[in-house]
Amino acid sequence: MRNPDLRQLSPSRCPYALRVAEGDRTVVATTLDRLNSGTLDTAVVLVASGFLVAATIAYPFVSDQSAIPLAIFAVPPLICSTLSTARRTAIVGVASVVVAAALGTRDDVNSDSLIIRIVVIVLIAGLAVLSAALRSRSEQRLSVASETAELHTAFQRGLAPRVAPPPNIAVTTRYIAGEERMHLGGDFFDAIGLPTGDLAFVVGDVAGHGPREAAIGAAVRAGWKSAAYSAPDKPLDWPHLLARAFFEDRRFEEFVTMLTGRLEVSTGRTELISAGHVWPVVINERASVVPMRAGPPLGINLPRDWRITEVQLDAGDVLLVFTDGLTESRITGRHGQRWGEEGLLRWLNGQLVRDPAWRPDLDVMLDHFADGGSFADDVAVMLIEVPRLVKAADSLPVQQAEAAHKEHEEAGAGIFATRRRRS
């Protein structure tokens, strides 16, 4: 399936793109409202009727037996067809035909000539009615397209929101949907600052792609955020809370893979939990996969044996979390061969060999892995980088480090309390 240009989908450009899209839809909606306005419709009918009355009054003074200007009575339905409905255009057209026939008969116009002229007026009025009907149908389709675009934007905001990590952590994300018709997919991600001052993050993948999967992904992502705020110190509770909230009653037939975790900003200690999701990659001197013991996906009737895998992220380290749409992309010109985990590591380590200080540019990476500029499946990618400034706290005395961490906790708790009061 063909996707839009990758760089147009970069979240770093999304705010502008969304503003443009919202602006376009505003113009469309405003135009439709004006076109469908009952006041405007009535005004057009009144203008057409006024023209018909004026033509009827003026006709006896301008009529000529050799060239009776009956064609002027074809103008009212044409006026009405520009902005009014087909029904009102038909009413005005019938009135014009009746008036033209009555005036032509009164002036004793030759019967053959009168019939031809009346037929011409009838044909023009019929074309006016057809034009009004086609215009109304086009307006309805445009209205549906506008509503679909608004639904699409709402889903994408639910799947790929603007991340809000703690100040000292850099999080970069990209999202590309694989569904061609609406560009909606089931992959989702989020990253938030917890009340403790730490980072919580998630990348998930709903089986399949399309509007239903997008709705499920948006709901699960919102549920994950609530779970993370409710139990900021217990990331292992998050998948259990999601399983109970969304899948115990079998309301969703689909299953969801997910990798979630918590990064302690003050130490770099990272807890990872995989619910059937592909393993992440840590990038420092070289790129390597984090070996994990993955539990079952959400929605699969298996024992919920999720485990925490601890990873230490030092200053300058990068954690790359992604969905399988990235590694399952086909290699251009390789007859269906996929990149796979080995291909991803080979490319990442090749960049590090050339420049040990290199860190991934997600746009460049996606351009490289896209098969002919597109992905067959949805792709969500998250890059978490621990800046060197964060680890500077390690050189402080223990008391100062603890005091700084306590300040983070109090600030985060205040924010959380404010959010709870607002909700």
N, C-alpha and C positions, 0 to 999 in steps of 0.2 A: 504493500500500500504506500501511496505517495504522501509525504508529509510536507508541511511548509518549510521554508528555508530555516535552517537550524538557528542561525543567529537572531532571527526574528522572534524565536521562542525563548531566548535567554531571559531569565527573570530579572537580570540587571537592566534589561530594556523593557520589561513587562509593564512597569508603571506608566511609561509614556505610551506604550502600545494600548494599554487598557484605557488611558485617557482619550486617545484618538478613537478607539472603538466605541467608547461611551459617547463621545461627541458625535460620531457618525450616527449612532442609534438615536441620540437625542434629536438630531436633525430629521431623521426618518420618522420618528414618532411624532414630532411636531408637524411635519408635512402631512402625515396620515390624519392626524387630528383635524387639521385645517381642511383637508380634502373631504373628510367624513363629517365635518361639522354640519349639523342640521340647519343652522342659521345661513351658512353659505349656500347650501343646497336650495333652501327656500328663496334666497336672493336671486339665484340664477334662474329659477323657475319664474319668479316675478319679472325678471328682465325679459325672458323669452315671451311671456304672456303679454307684457307691455308692448313688445315689438309687434306681436300678432295683432293686438288691438290697434296700434298706430297704423300698421299696414292696411288693416280693414277700413279704417276711417279715410286714409289717404288714397286708397285704391281708386275710388270713383273719379278723383280729380286728375289722376295721372294715367288712367287706362286709355289705350288706343286700340280701336277695333282691328287694326292690322297687326298689332303685336301686343296682346294683352300681357302685362307683366305678372302673370300668376306665379312665376318661379320665386318671387319674393317671399311666398308663403312657405318655402322650404327652409328659410333661415331660422325661424324659431326652434324647431327640433335640433338643428345643428348647434345653436347656442346652448340649449339645455343639455346636450350630450357631453359638453366639455367638463362639467363638474357635478351634474345631477345624476340620479339613478336611472336605470333603464325603464322602470315603470313610469316615472314622471316624464321622461323623454317621450315615451309612447303616448301618454295622454296629450302632451302638447302637439305631438305629430298628428294624432287623429283630429284634434281641433283645427290644426292648420289645413288638413286635407278637406274637412267639412266646409270651412270658410271659403277656401279656394274654389271648391265645387259650386257652392251657393253663389258666389260672385260671378263665376264664369257663366253659370246658367242664366243669371239675371241680365247679363250683358249680351245674351244671345250669341255667344261664341259658337262657331262651327262645331258640331258635335264631335267629329273626328279629331279636330284640333284640341278641343277641350279634354277629350279622353286621353290623348297623348300627354298633355300638360299635367293632368291629374296623376297619371301613372308615374311621370317623372317625379312629382312631389312625393308620391307614396314611396317610391324607391329611395329617395333621399332621406325621408323620415325613417324608413326601415334601416338604412345604413347608420343613421344617427343612433337608433335604439341599440343596434349591434355594437356600435362603438362604445356606448355607455356601459353595456354589459361587459365587454372585454376589459374596459378600464376598471370597473368595479372588481372583476376577478383578479386583475393585476394588483390592485390595492390590497385585496385580501391576502394574496400570496406574499406581498411585501410585508404586511403586518405579521404574518406567521413567521417569515424569515427574521424579522426584528425580535419577536418573542423567543425564537430559537437561539438567536445570538445572545440574548440576555440570559437564557438558561445555561448556555455554554459557558459564559463568563462566570456565572454563579458557581457552576460545578468546578471550573478550573481554580477559582479562588479557594474553594473548599479542599481541593486536592493539593494544590501547590501554593500555600499562602506565603506571605512575606515572613521570613523567619525572624525570630527575635532572640538571638543568643545573648549571653552575658557580654559585657563590654570588652573583656579581654580575649574572647574567642572569636576567630574568624570562621564563618560558615558560608560556603558558596553552594548554590543549588542550581540545577537545571532540570527541566521537565519537558519531555516530548511525548505526545500521545501518538499511538499507532493506528487509531481508527480514522479512516479517511473522510467519512461523510461529515462528522461533527468534530473531529479532532478531539474526541473524548476518550480517556483511558481510565484504567483502574489503579494505576500506580499513584502513590501519594507520599508526602514527606512533611515533616515539620521539625523545628528546632526552637526551643524556648529556654529562657532563663528561669530556673526554679527559685522558690522562696529561699532556698539555702545559698543562692548565688551561683550554683553549679549549672551545667548545661544538660538538658534532656533532649534527646533527638530520636526520630523514628523515620524509617523508610519502609514502605509496605507495597504489596502487589496483590491486587484482587485478581483471581483467575478470570481470564477473558478481558475484553475491552469493549466499551460502548457506554451508553447512557446509564444503564442499570448498574454496571460495575463502577462507574464514576460516582453514582449516588452512594453505593456501599462504601467506597473508599473515603468519601468525604465524611460519612457518618463515623466510620472507625477512627479516622484521624481526629475528629472532634472528641470522640470518646477517650482516645489516648491522651489528649491534652488534659482532659478532666482528671483522668487517673493519675497522671504525672503530678498535677498540682495537689491531688488528694494525698498521695503517698510519695513525697519527693525523696525520701531516704530509702525507699523500698522499691527499686525498679523491677524486681522479680514479681511484685504484685500487679504490675501494669498489664501484662498479657492475661493474667488470671481474671482481672476485673473486666477486660474486654471480652473474654470468652463467656463470662457469666452474663454480661449485659447484652451481647449481640447474637450469641450462637447456641446457648443452652436451650432456648425455646424453638430452635430451628427456623427462625424467621428468615434467615438467609440460607439458600442452598449452596451458594458459592463458598469457597474457602479463601483464606487470606494468609499469605506469607508476610513476615514482618521481622525486621531487625531493629531493636530499640536499645537504648543505653543511656548511661549517665556519666558525664565527665566532671570530675572534681577539679575545679579551676585552680585551687591552691596547690594541688599536688600532681595533677596530670593523671591520676589514677582513673581508669575508665572501666566501667562494668558494661558488658555486652550480653544481650539475650537474643537468641535467634529462634523464631517460630517458623521453622521450615524454610528460612530465607538463605540466599546465597551469602557466603562469608565475606566480610569486608577485607580491605587491603590496607596495611600500614606502610607508609612511605617515609623512610629516613635516609640512611646511606644507600639502601636498596629497597625495592618494593617486595613485600611478602604477604601472603594470605594469612589471616588470623585463624588458626585452627580452632573450631568451636564444636561443642556438642549441641546440636540443634534439636529442639523439641518439635512436636508436630505443628503444622499450620493451624491457625485459628479456623474453626469450623469443621475440622476432621475429628471423627469420633475415636480418638486414641488417648491414652493416659497423658495428662498435661505435665510431662516431665521436662519442664524448661529449667535450664541451668544458667548460672552467671559465669561468663568468661572474663577474667580480669586482664587488662592490657595497660601497660605503662606508656603514656605518651609524653616524651620529653620535649624540651623547647625546640621548635622548628619541625616537629613530627607532624605528619598529615595522616588522617584516617579517611579513607575513601569508601563510602557506602553507596551501593547501587542496586538496581533491580536486574533480573536476568535478561531483560531486553537488550542490555549493553553487550554482554558476552555472547548472547545467542544471535547477534547480528551476523549476516553472511559476509564473507570476504569477497569484495568485488573481483571478478575474474577468476575465482577459484572453484567454480562449478558447485555451488551450494555449501562449501566448507565454511564452518562458523569460527569466530574468533576464539571463543572459549576462555576459560580462566588462564590457560597457558599463554594465549595470544595477548591478553591484557597485561600479564606480568612481563612478557617479553618486550612489549612496547614501552611500558613504564621503565623497566631497567635499562632499556636502550637509551632512553632520554637521560637517565641518571649517569650512565657511562660517559656521555658527551659533556654533561654538566652536573657535577655532584650536588650543586645548590639548586638544581631545577625542581620546580614544583608544578603540578599539573595546571594547565589552563583548560577548563572544562569545555569551552567552545572549540578549541583546537582538538581536544580528545574526541569529542562527539563528531566533529567533521571527519576525523580519521576513521572512526569505527562505523560510521553510517555507510550502508551499502548503496552506493550511487546517490548519496545525499539524503537517504531516508532510512527509517527503521521499520521493520515489519511489526514489532511489538512495542508496547509502551516502554519508555525509559525514564527512570528517575535517578538522579545522581546527586550525592551530597559530599562535599569536601570540608572536613573539619581540621583546621590548622591551629596548633598551639604556638602562638608567637613567642619569641624569645623573652619578651618583657614579662610574661607570666611567670617564668621560672626564676626570674630575678628575686622573687620572694624567698627562694631557697637559701640565699646567702644571708638573709636577715637572721637576727637572733630568734630563737623559737618563740619568745614572748611576743615580739613584734609581729611575727607571722600569724600567731593565734589571734592577736588583736585585730589585724587586718581581716582575717577570716570572719571574726565575730561581727565586724562592721558590715561585711557583705551579707551576713545572715540577717541582721536587723533591718538593713535596707530592703532586702528581698521580702522579708516578712511584712514590712509596711506596705509594699506594693501589693502583695497578695491580699492583705486585709482590705485595702482600698478596692481591689477588684471584686472581692466577695461582697462588700457593701454595695457596690454598683450593680452587681448581679441580683 
